[in-house]
Amino acid sequence: MVWNRIFPGSGGGYARRWLRITEAKFRKRRIDRSLKGPITLFDFSNPDDAADASRTEKDGGWKLSDDQVIGGYSEAALTVIPSHEQQMELDQKRSNPRSGKQKFTYTDSNESFRPFIRWQGQLDTRIGASSTAHRSGFCAIKSPTFGTAASFNAFGYNAIEVTCRSSSKRDFTINVEISTMLPGLELYQNVLSVPEEWTENKRRTIRIAQDGFVTVISPLKDFESISRNRLRDLHTNISLGADLDSFGIILKDGVTGDFTFDLAKVRLMNFYHGEILGEEDEDAPY
């Protein structure tokens, strides 16, 4: 039913997502500063975001895709991990021999645990015998749409922050879909390299916590315009204050093997000279 996608009884859904972001923008406008503090797009400690991630695309949840649509062999699954106990139980079972090998340093209790979604599977670059594709090997996840709520023309955010961790050093890719005046959406991509040690500079900041999660800040100007899985000949940048429709992650690094990617939070922000502006805002809804 359409109503269950918009306002499901178990939490989450388009209406709650729209209301949360709209309220956050309203509270930011009250702050007397031209460059506002961050706005959270997803935080899986929020029961509504967790509920959306536990649903299929058909029911208004996150979308999973892989190269099996072109005759490939890659596959992955998405699981919500709401507690430290469930994480430990999942890791101890390890019943799937194809699951990624863990290299994370886990927290010791629920007090410091952060809920997250785990995207786990196997990338396989083999091309199926009946496939007409020239190359293969990708898995992807994509968020539900933000709709008109994620219009940030009044804020001019210039960067996106992803809090995540990976079981091995892999080059993932951030997918951002932007609404335009024309029918359809524009896709922009930027590499998301999950490092194993702390680094920082004025363009890109990466911090690693005790539990292995990293926060990677990617300036929007570094994103490239993509059409039919290729870089556009006439390259355009994401404009500041763009209308964001969806967020996603894709793995297509050409390396056959298991992978595990944990995602905890995604934020839009103003990031200048190595600093996040407005992080201390009292009204910032984190």
Secondary structure, DSSP 8 states (H G I E B T S, - for coil): -HHHHHS-TTS-SHHHHHHHHHHHHHHHHTSS-SS---EEEEETTSHHHHHHHTS-GGGTS-EEEEGGGGT---EEEEEEE-SHHHHHHHHHH---TTS--------SSTTT---EEEEEEEE-----TT---S----EEEE----GGGGB-TTT---EEEEEEEESS--EEEEEEEEE-SSSSEEEEEEEEE--SS-EE-SS-EEEE-TTS-EEEEEEGGG-EEEETTEE-SS-----TT-BEEEEEEEE-SS--EEEEEEEEEEEEE-EETTEETTTT-TT---
